[in-house]
Amino acid sequence: MKAVILLSGGLDSTVCMACAKEAGYELYPISFDYHQRHNIELESAKKVAEFYQVAKHIVIETNMNVIGGSALTDTSIDVPDGDIKSDKVPVTYVPARNLIFLSYALSYAEAIGAERILIGVNALDYSGYPDCRPAFIEQFQQVANYATKAAAVDKKEILIETPLLNLSKKEIVELGTKLGAPLHVSHSCYRGGEKACGVCDSCQLRLKGFREAGIVDPVEYETDDCK
């Protein structure tokens, strides 16, 4: 069975790929060059795809920097130090990003006859993004059922799977380690340097997961005391 996997190159999407592999799916990862500040993550996505020896890995370019409104797409907005205890949506939120990405993934899945789409959204240890919530995924599934010929006419649903949805970052790290995911090539930092900054929201959540799992994060950070 074919599955389209949204692959950013970060921790969650890398573990999501491992889950798809473990499930026995034929892997068709899709990544996005949306002119993000941290486009170094695309190199990680390519390395993850190579690790799993996928038949095809596509990269969609969409210039969301023209829209702006996020520290990840507008270089005039600084990526702040993370505050993982905050309940506010941070400036690193990219307006409707997962809606846009899932729409592309749905189109790709229908075109290649894939029956599954996997996305590594997480509703526990995350940054408060509204497009990571279970309710969003449920609503998008309904849209997918109406929007595609596969589902609406041929009665072949393309199901959205979220294997990490109810896992903590600790549990995601543990699962990735258990499945042999190439966590060493993943890149989670929002600031986009060669080494992870260790202080942005994404880095802090990642480090929290590794610390709680009792596993050393294999990627390099700007300062050794991050780990």
LONU-279168 format. One record per residue (C-alpha): residue number from 1; residue in one letter; x, y, z. Coordinates in steps of 0.5 Angstrom, whole numbers. Layout:
<nodes>
<node><num>NUM</num><residu>A</residu><xx>X</xx><yy>Y</yy><zz>Z</zz></node>
...
</nodes>
This chain:
<nodes>
<node><num>1</num><residu>M</residu><xx>0</xx><yy>0</yy><zz>0</zz></node>
<node><num>2</num><residu>K</residu><xx>3</xx><yy>7</yy><zz>-2</zz></node>
<node><num>3</num><residu>A</residu><xx>3</xx><yy>12</yy><zz>3</zz></node>
<node><num>4</num><residu>V</residu><xx>5</xx><yy>20</yy><zz>2</zz></node>
<node><num>5</num><residu>I</residu><xx>9</xx><yy>22</yy><zz>8</zz></node>
<node><num>6</num><residu>L</residu><xx>10</xx><yy>30</yy><zz>10</zz></node>
<node><num>7</num><residu>L</residu><xx>17</xx><yy>30</yy><zz>11</zz></node>
<node><num>8</num><residu>S</residu><xx>20</xx><yy>37</yy><zz>14</zz></node>
<node><num>9</num><residu>G</residu><xx>27</xx><yy>33</yy><zz>16</zz></node>
<node><num>10</num><residu>G</residu><xx>25</xx><yy>35</yy><zz>23</zz></node>
<node><num>11</num><residu>L</residu><xx>25</xx><yy>30</yy><zz>29</zz></node>
<node><num>12</num><residu>D</residu><xx>17</xx><yy>29</yy><zz>29</zz></node>
<node><num>13</num><residu>S</residu><xx>17</xx><yy>28</yy><zz>21</zz></node>
<node><num>14</num><residu>T</residu><xx>23</xx><yy>23</yy><zz>21</zz></node>
<node><num>15</num><residu>V</residu><xx>20</xx><yy>19</yy><zz>27</zz></node>
<node><num>16</num><residu>C</residu><xx>13</xx><yy>19</yy><zz>22</zz></node>
<node><num>17</num><residu>M</residu><xx>17</xx><yy>16</yy><zz>17</zz></node>
<node><num>18</num><residu>A</residu><xx>20</xx><yy>11</yy><zz>21</zz></node>
<node><num>19</num><residu>C</residu><xx>13</xx><yy>9</yy><zz>23</zz></node>
<node><num>20</num><residu>A</residu><xx>11</xx><yy>9</yy><zz>16</zz></node>
<node><num>21</num><residu>K</residu><xx>16</xx><yy>4</yy><zz>14</zz></node>
<node><num>22</num><residu>E</residu><xx>15</xx><yy>0</yy><zz>20</zz></node>
<node><num>23</num><residu>A</residu><xx>7</xx><yy>-1</yy><zz>18</zz></node>
<node><num>24</num><residu>G</residu><xx>10</xx><yy>-4</yy><zz>11</zz></node>
<node><num>25</num><residu>Y</residu><xx>8</xx><yy>2</yy><zz>7</zz></node>
<node><num>26</num><residu>E</residu><xx>11</xx><yy>4</yy><zz>0</zz></node>
<node><num>27</num><residu>L</residu><xx>14</xx><yy>11</yy><zz>2</zz></node>
<node><num>28</num><residu>Y</residu><xx>13</xx><yy>17</yy><zz>-2</zz></node>
<node><num>29</num><residu>P</residu><xx>15</xx><yy>23</yy><zz>2</zz></node>
<node><num>30</num><residu>I</residu><xx>14</xx><yy>30</yy><zz>0</zz></node>
<node><num>31</num><residu>S</residu><xx>17</xx><yy>36</yy><zz>3</zz></node>
<node><num>32</num><residu>F</residu><xx>16</xx><yy>43</yy><zz>2</zz></node>
<node><num>33</num><residu>D</residu><xx>21</xx><yy>49</yy><zz>0</zz></node>
<node><num>34</num><residu>Y</residu><xx>17</xx><yy>55</yy><zz>2</zz></node>
<node><num>35</num><residu>H</residu><xx>22</xx><yy>60</yy><zz>3</zz></node>
<node><num>36</num><residu>Q</residu><xx>23</xx><yy>58</yy><zz>10</zz></node>
<node><num>37</num><residu>R</residu><xx>29</xx><yy>61</yy><zz>14</zz></node>
<node><num>38</num><residu>H</residu><xx>31</xx><yy>54</yy><zz>16</zz></node>
<node><num>39</num><residu>N</residu><xx>31</xx><yy>51</yy><zz>9</zz></node>
<node><num>40</num><residu>I</residu><xx>37</xx><yy>47</yy><zz>12</zz></node>
<node><num>41</num><residu>E</residu><xx>32</xx><yy>42</yy><zz>14</zz></node>
<node><num>42</num><residu>L</residu><xx>31</xx><yy>40</yy><zz>7</zz></node>
<node><num>43</num><residu>E</residu><xx>38</xx><yy>37</yy><zz>7</zz></node>
<node><num>44</num><residu>S</residu><xx>36</xx><yy>33</yy><zz>13</zz></node>
<node><num>45</num><residu>A</residu><xx>29</xx><yy>31</yy><zz>9</zz></node>
<node><num>46</num><residu>K</residu><xx>33</xx><yy>29</yy><zz>3</zz></node>
<node><num>47</num><residu>K</residu><xx>38</xx><yy>25</yy><zz>8</zz></node>
<node><num>48</num><residu>V</residu><xx>32</xx><yy>22</yy><zz>11</zz></node>
<node><num>49</num><residu>A</residu><xx>29</xx><yy>20</yy><zz>5</zz></node>
<node><num>50</num><residu>E</residu><xx>36</xx><yy>17</yy><zz>2</zz></node>
<node><num>51</num><residu>F</residu><xx>36</xx><yy>13</yy><zz>9</zz></node>
<node><num>52</num><residu>Y</residu><xx>30</xx><yy>9</yy><zz>7</zz></node>
<node><num>53</num><residu>Q</residu><xx>32</xx><yy>9</yy><zz>0</zz></node>
<node><num>54</num><residu>V</residu><xx>25</xx><yy>11</yy><zz>-2</zz></node>
<node><num>55</num><residu>A</residu><xx>23</xx><yy>10</yy><zz>-10</zz></node>
<node><num>56</num><residu>K</residu><xx>21</xx><yy>18</yy><zz>-10</zz></node>
<node><num>57</num><residu>H</residu><xx>22</xx><yy>24</yy><zz>-6</zz></node>
<node><num>58</num><residu>I</residu><xx>19</xx><yy>30</yy><zz>-8</zz></node>
<node><num>59</num><residu>V</residu><xx>20</xx><yy>38</yy><zz>-6</zz></node>
<node><num>60</num><residu>I</residu><xx>14</xx><yy>43</yy><zz>-7</zz></node>
<node><num>61</num><residu>E</residu><xx>16</xx><yy>50</yy><zz>-8</zz></node>
<node><num>62</num><residu>T</residu><xx>11</xx><yy>55</yy><zz>-5</zz></node>
<node><num>63</num><residu>N</residu><xx>14</xx><yy>62</yy><zz>-3</zz></node>
<node><num>64</num><residu>M</residu><xx>10</xx><yy>63</yy><zz>3</zz></node>
<node><num>65</num><residu>N</residu><xx>15</xx><yy>69</yy><zz>5</zz></node>
<node><num>66</num><residu>V</residu><xx>11</xx><yy>73</yy><zz>0</zz></node>
<node><num>67</num><residu>I</residu><xx>5</xx><yy>72</yy><zz>5</zz></node>
<node><num>68</num><residu>G</residu><xx>10</xx><yy>73</yy><zz>11</zz></node>
<node><num>69</num><residu>G</residu><xx>6</xx><yy>74</yy><zz>18</zz></node>
<node><num>70</num><residu>S</residu><xx>11</xx><yy>69</yy><zz>21</zz></node>
<node><num>71</num><residu>A</residu><xx>18</xx><yy>69</yy><zz>24</zz></node>
<node><num>72</num><residu>L</residu><xx>20</xx><yy>63</yy><zz>20</zz></node>
<node><num>73</num><residu>T</residu><xx>18</xx><yy>66</yy><zz>13</zz></node>
<node><num>74</num><residu>D</residu><xx>19</xx><yy>74</yy><zz>15</zz></node>
<node><num>75</num><residu>T</residu><xx>27</xx><yy>75</yy><zz>16</zz></node>
<node><num>76</num><residu>S</residu><xx>25</xx><yy>82</yy><zz>19</zz></node>
<node><num>77</num><residu>I</residu><xx>21</xx><yy>78</yy><zz>25</zz></node>
<node><num>78</num><residu>D</residu><xx>27</xx><yy>75</yy><zz>30</zz></node>
<node><num>79</num><residu>V</residu><xx>26</xx><yy>68</yy><zz>32</zz></node>
<node><num>80</num><residu>P</residu><xx>25</xx><yy>69</yy><zz>39</zz></node>
<node><num>81</num><residu>D</residu><xx>28</xx><yy>64</yy><zz>45</zz></node>
<node><num>82</num><residu>G</residu><xx>23</xx><yy>59</yy><zz>46</zz></node>
<node><num>83</num><residu>D</residu><xx>18</xx><yy>59</yy><zz>52</zz></node>
<node><num>84</num><residu>I</residu><xx>15</xx><yy>52</yy><zz>52</zz></node>
<node><num>85</num><residu>K</residu><xx>11</xx><yy>53</yy><zz>58</zz></node>
<node><num>86</num><residu>S</residu><xx>7</xx><yy>59</yy><zz>55</zz></node>
<node><num>87</num><residu>D</residu><xx>0</xx><yy>58</yy><zz>52</zz></node>
<node><num>88</num><residu>K</residu><xx>0</xx><yy>63</yy><zz>47</zz></node>
<node><num>89</num><residu>V</residu><xx>1</xx><yy>61</yy><zz>39</zz></node>
<node><num>90</num><residu>P</residu><xx>8</xx><yy>64</yy><zz>38</zz></node>
<node><num>91</num><residu>V</residu><xx>11</xx><yy>68</yy><zz>32</zz></node>
<node><num>92</num><residu>T</residu><xx>14</xx><yy>62</yy><zz>29</zz></node>
<node><num>93</num><residu>Y</residu><xx>7</xx><yy>60</yy><zz>27</zz></node>
<node><num>94</num><residu>V</residu><xx>6</xx><yy>60</yy><zz>19</zz></node>
<node><num>95</num><residu>P</residu><xx>-1</xx><yy>62</yy><zz>18</zz></node>
<node><num>96</num><residu>A</residu><xx>-5</xx><yy>55</yy><zz>15</zz></node>
<node><num>97</num><residu>R</residu><xx>2</xx><yy>52</yy><zz>14</zz></node>
<node><num>98</num><residu>N</residu><xx>-1</xx><yy>45</yy><zz>15</zz></node>
<node><num>99</num><residu>L</residu><xx>-7</xx><yy>46</yy><zz>11</zz></node>
<node><num>100</num><residu>I</residu><xx>-3</xx><yy>48</yy><zz>5</zz></node>
<node><num>101</num><residu>F</residu><xx>2</xx><yy>42</yy><zz>6</zz></node>
<node><num>102</num><residu>L</residu><xx>-4</xx><yy>37</yy><zz>7</zz></node>
<node><num>103</num><residu>S</residu><xx>-8</xx><yy>40</yy><zz>1</zz></node>
<node><num>104</num><residu>Y</residu><xx>-1</xx><yy>38</yy><zz>-3</zz></node>
<node><num>105</num><residu>A</residu><xx>0</xx><yy>32</yy><zz>0</zz></node>
<node><num>106</num><residu>L</residu><xx>-8</xx><yy>30</yy><zz>-2</zz></node>
<node><num>107</num><residu>S</residu><xx>-7</xx><yy>32</yy><zz>-9</zz></node>
<node><num>108</num><residu>Y</residu><xx>0</xx><yy>28</yy><zz>-9</zz></node>
<node><num>109</num><residu>A</residu><xx>-4</xx><yy>22</yy><zz>-6</zz></node>
<node><num>110</num><residu>E</residu><xx>-9</xx><yy>22</yy><zz>-11</zz></node>
<node><num>111</num><residu>A</residu><xx>-5</xx><yy>22</yy><zz>-17</zz></node>
<node><num>112</num><residu>I</residu><xx>-1</xx><yy>16</yy><zz>-15</zz></node>
<node><num>113</num><residu>G</residu><xx>-6</xx><yy>12</yy><zz>-12</zz></node>
<node><num>114</num><residu>A</residu><xx>-4</xx><yy>12</yy><zz>-5</zz></node>
<node><num>115</num><residu>E</residu><xx>-9</xx><yy>10</yy><zz>1</zz></node>
<node><num>116</num><residu>R</residu><xx>-5</xx><yy>14</yy><zz>6</zz></node>
<node><num>117</num><residu>I</residu><xx>-2</xx><yy>20</yy><zz>8</zz></node>
<node><num>118</num><residu>L</residu><xx>2</xx><yy>21</yy><zz>15</zz></node>
<node><num>119</num><residu>I</residu><xx>3</xx><yy>27</yy><zz>18</zz></node>
<node><num>120</num><residu>G</residu><xx>7</xx><yy>28</yy><zz>25</zz></node>
<node><num>121</num><residu>V</residu><xx>3</xx><yy>33</yy><zz>28</zz></node>
<node><num>122</num><residu>N</residu><xx>3</xx><yy>32</yy><zz>36</zz></node>
<node><num>123</num><residu>A</residu><xx>-2</xx><yy>35</yy><zz>41</zz></node>
<node><num>124</num><residu>L</residu><xx>2</xx><yy>34</yy><zz>47</zz></node>
<node><num>125</num><residu>D</residu><xx>9</xx><yy>37</yy><zz>47</zz></node>
<node><num>126</num><residu>Y</residu><xx>8</xx><yy>42</yy><zz>42</zz></node>
<node><num>127</num><residu>S</residu><xx>8</xx><yy>50</yy><zz>41</zz></node>
<node><num>128</num><residu>G</residu><xx>1</xx><yy>51</yy><zz>41</zz></node>
<node><num>129</num><residu>Y</residu><xx>0</xx><yy>51</yy><zz>33</zz></node>
<node><num>130</num><residu>P</residu><xx>-8</xx><yy>51</yy><zz>32</zz></node>
<node><num>131</num><residu>D</residu><xx>-6</xx><yy>46</yy><zz>26</zz></node>
<node><num>132</num><residu>C</residu><xx>-3</xx><yy>41</yy><zz>30</zz></node>
<node><num>133</num><residu>R</residu><xx>-10</xx><yy>39</yy><zz>34</zz></node>
<node><num>134</num><residu>P</residu><xx>-14</xx><yy>33</yy><zz>33</zz></node>
<node><num>135</num><residu>A</residu><xx>-20</xx><yy>37</yy><zz>31</zz></node>
<node><num>136</num><residu>F</residu><xx>-16</xx><yy>40</yy><zz>25</zz></node>
<node><num>137</num><residu>I</residu><xx>-14</xx><yy>33</yy><zz>23</zz></node>
<node><num>138</num><residu>E</residu><xx>-21</xx><yy>31</yy><zz>23</zz></node>
<node><num>139</num><residu>Q</residu><xx>-24</xx><yy>36</yy><zz>19</zz></node>
<node><num>140</num><residu>F</residu><xx>-19</xx><yy>36</yy><zz>14</zz></node>
<node><num>141</num><residu>Q</residu><xx>-21</xx><yy>28</yy><zz>13</zz></node>
<node><num>142</num><residu>Q</residu><xx>-28</xx><yy>31</yy><zz>12</zz></node>
<node><num>143</num><residu>V</residu><xx>-25</xx><yy>35</yy><zz>7</zz></node>
<node><num>144</num><residu>A</residu><xx>-21</xx><yy>30</yy><zz>3</zz></node>
<node><num>145</num><residu>N</residu><xx>-27</xx><yy>26</yy><zz>3</zz></node>
<node><num>146</num><residu>Y</residu><xx>-31</xx><yy>31</yy><zz>-1</zz></node>
<node><num>147</num><residu>A</residu><xx>-25</xx><yy>34</yy><zz>-5</zz></node>
<node><num>148</num><residu>T</residu><xx>-23</xx><yy>28</yy><zz>-9</zz></node>
<node><num>149</num><residu>K</residu><xx>-25</xx><yy>24</yy><zz>-14</zz></node>
<node><num>150</num><residu>A</residu><xx>-22</xx><yy>18</yy><zz>-11</zz></node>
<node><num>151</num><residu>A</residu><xx>-27</xx><yy>19</yy><zz>-5</zz></node>
<node><num>152</num><residu>A</residu><xx>-33</xx><yy>22</yy><zz>-7</zz></node>
<node><num>153</num><residu>V</residu><xx>-34</xx><yy>18</yy><zz>-14</zz></node>
<node><num>154</num><residu>D</residu><xx>-29</xx><yy>12</yy><zz>-13</zz></node>
<node><num>155</num><residu>K</residu><xx>-31</xx><yy>11</yy><zz>-6</zz></node>
<node><num>156</num><residu>K</residu><xx>-24</xx><yy>10</yy><zz>-4</zz></node>
<node><num>157</num><residu>E</residu><xx>-22</xx><yy>14</yy><zz>2</zz></node>
<node><num>158</num><residu>I</residu><xx>-15</xx><yy>17</yy><zz>3</zz></node>
<node><num>159</num><residu>L</residu><xx>-14</xx><yy>16</yy><zz>10</zz></node>
<node><num>160</num><residu>I</residu><xx>-10</xx><yy>21</yy><zz>14</zz></node>
<node><num>161</num><residu>E</residu><xx>-6</xx><yy>18</yy><zz>20</zz></node>
<node><num>162</num><residu>T</residu><xx>-2</xx><yy>21</yy><zz>25</zz></node>
<node><num>163</num><residu>P</residu><xx>2</xx><yy>16</yy><zz>29</zz></node>
<node><num>164</num><residu>L</residu><xx>5</xx><yy>21</yy><zz>34</zz></node>
<node><num>165</num><residu>L</residu><xx>-1</xx><yy>25</yy><zz>35</zz></node>
<node><num>166</num><residu>N</residu><xx>-2</xx><yy>23</yy><zz>43</zz></node>
<node><num>167</num><residu>L</residu><xx>5</xx><yy>22</yy><zz>44</zz></node>
<node><num>168</num><residu>S</residu><xx>10</xx><yy>27</yy><zz>49</zz></node>
<node><num>169</num><residu>K</residu><xx>17</xx><yy>29</yy><zz>46</zz></node>
<node><num>170</num><residu>K</residu><xx>20</xx><yy>24</yy><zz>50</zz></node>
<node><num>171</num><residu>E</residu><xx>15</xx><yy>18</yy><zz>47</zz></node>
<node><num>172</num><residu>I</residu><xx>17</xx><yy>21</yy><zz>40</zz></node>
<node><num>173</num><residu>V</residu><xx>24</xx><yy>20</yy><zz>42</zz></node>
<node><num>174</num><residu>E</residu><xx>24</xx><yy>13</yy><zz>45</zz></node>
<node><num>175</num><residu>L</residu><xx>19</xx><yy>11</yy><zz>39</zz></node>
<node><num>176</num><residu>G</residu><xx>24</xx><yy>14</yy><zz>34</zz></node>
<node><num>177</num><residu>T</residu><xx>30</xx><yy>10</yy><zz>37</zz></node>
<node><num>178</num><residu>K</residu><xx>26</xx><yy>4</yy><zz>38</zz></node>
<node><num>179</num><residu>L</residu><xx>25</xx><yy>4</yy><zz>30</zz></node>
<node><num>180</num><residu>G</residu><xx>32</xx><yy>6</yy><zz>28</zz></node>
<node><num>181</num><residu>A</residu><xx>30</xx><yy>12</yy><zz>25</zz></node>
<node><num>182</num><residu>P</residu><xx>36</xx><yy>17</yy><zz>23</zz></node>
<node><num>183</num><residu>L</residu><xx>35</xx><yy>22</yy><zz>28</zz></node>
<node><num>184</num><residu>H</residu><xx>42</xx><yy>24</yy><zz>27</zz></node>
<node><num>185</num><residu>V</residu><xx>41</xx><yy>27</yy><zz>21</zz></node>
<node><num>186</num><residu>S</residu><xx>34</xx><yy>31</yy><zz>23</zz></node>
<node><num>187</num><residu>H</residu><xx>34</xx><yy>38</yy><zz>24</zz></node>
<node><num>188</num><residu>S</residu><xx>29</xx><yy>42</yy><zz>28</zz></node>
<node><num>189</num><residu>C</residu><xx>32</xx><yy>49</yy><zz>29</zz></node>
<node><num>190</num><residu>Y</residu><xx>28</xx><yy>54</yy><zz>27</zz></node>
<node><num>191</num><residu>R</residu><xx>34</xx><yy>59</yy><zz>26</zz></node>
<node><num>192</num><residu>G</residu><xx>37</xx><yy>55</yy><zz>21</zz></node>
<node><num>193</num><residu>G</residu><xx>44</xx><yy>55</yy><zz>23</zz></node>
<node><num>194</num><residu>E</residu><xx>49</xx><yy>49</yy><zz>21</zz></node>
<node><num>195</num><residu>K</residu><xx>49</xx><yy>47</yy><zz>28</zz></node>
<node><num>196</num><residu>A</residu><xx>42</xx><yy>48</yy><zz>32</zz></node>
<node><num>197</num><residu>C</residu><xx>41</xx><yy>54</yy><zz>37</zz></node>
<node><num>198</num><residu>G</residu><xx>39</xx><yy>50</yy><zz>43</zz></node>
<node><num>199</num><residu>V</residu><xx>34</xx><yy>56</yy><zz>45</zz></node>
<node><num>200</num><residu>C</residu><xx>29</xx><yy>57</yy><zz>40</zz></node>
<node><num>201</num><residu>D</residu><xx>22</xx><yy>54</yy><zz>41</zz></node>
<node><num>202</num><residu>S</residu><xx>23</xx><yy>48</yy><zz>37</zz></node>
<node><num>203</num><residu>C</residu><xx>30</xx><yy>46</yy><zz>40</zz></node>
<node><num>204</num><residu>Q</residu><xx>28</xx><yy>47</yy><zz>47</zz></node>
<node><num>205</num><residu>L</residu><xx>22</xx><yy>42</yy><zz>46</zz></node>
<node><num>206</num><residu>R</residu><xx>27</xx><yy>37</yy><zz>42</zz></node>
<node><num>207</num><residu>L</residu><xx>32</xx><yy>37</yy><zz>48</zz></node>
<node><num>208</num><residu>K</residu><xx>26</xx><yy>36</yy><zz>53</zz></node>
<node><num>209</num><residu>G</residu><xx>24</xx><yy>30</yy><zz>50</zz></node>
<node><num>210</num><residu>F</residu><xx>31</xx><yy>27</yy><zz>49</zz></node>
<node><num>211</num><residu>R</residu><xx>33</xx><yy>29</yy><zz>57</zz></node>
<node><num>212</num><residu>E</residu><xx>27</xx><yy>26</yy><zz>59</zz></node>
<node><num>213</num><residu>A</residu><xx>28</xx><yy>20</yy><zz>55</zz></node>
<node><num>214</num><residu>G</residu><xx>35</xx><yy>19</yy><zz>58</zz></node>
<node><num>215</num><residu>I</residu><xx>38</xx><yy>19</yy><zz>51</zz></node>
<node><num>216</num><residu>V</residu><xx>43</xx><yy>24</yy><zz>48</zz></node>
<node><num>217</num><residu>D</residu><xx>41</xx><yy>28</yy><zz>42</zz></node>
<node><num>218</num><residu>P</residu><xx>46</xx><yy>26</yy><zz>37</zz></node>
<node><num>219</num><residu>V</residu><xx>46</xx><yy>33</yy><zz>33</zz></node>
<node><num>220</num><residu>E</residu><xx>50</xx><yy>38</yy><zz>34</zz></node>
<node><num>221</num><residu>Y</residu><xx>49</xx><yy>45</yy><zz>38</zz></node>
<node><num>222</num><residu>E</residu><xx>52</xx><yy>51</yy><zz>38</zz></node>
<node><num>223</num><residu>T</residu><xx>54</xx><yy>50</yy><zz>46</zz></node>
<node><num>224</num><residu>D</residu><xx>55</xx><yy>44</yy><zz>49</zz></node>
<node><num>225</num><residu>D</residu><xx>51</xx><yy>45</yy><zz>55</zz></node>
<node><num>226</num><residu>C</residu><xx>45</xx><yy>45</yy><zz>51</zz></node>
<node><num>227</num><residu>K</residu><xx>45</xx><yy>37</yy><zz>52</zz></node>
</nodes>
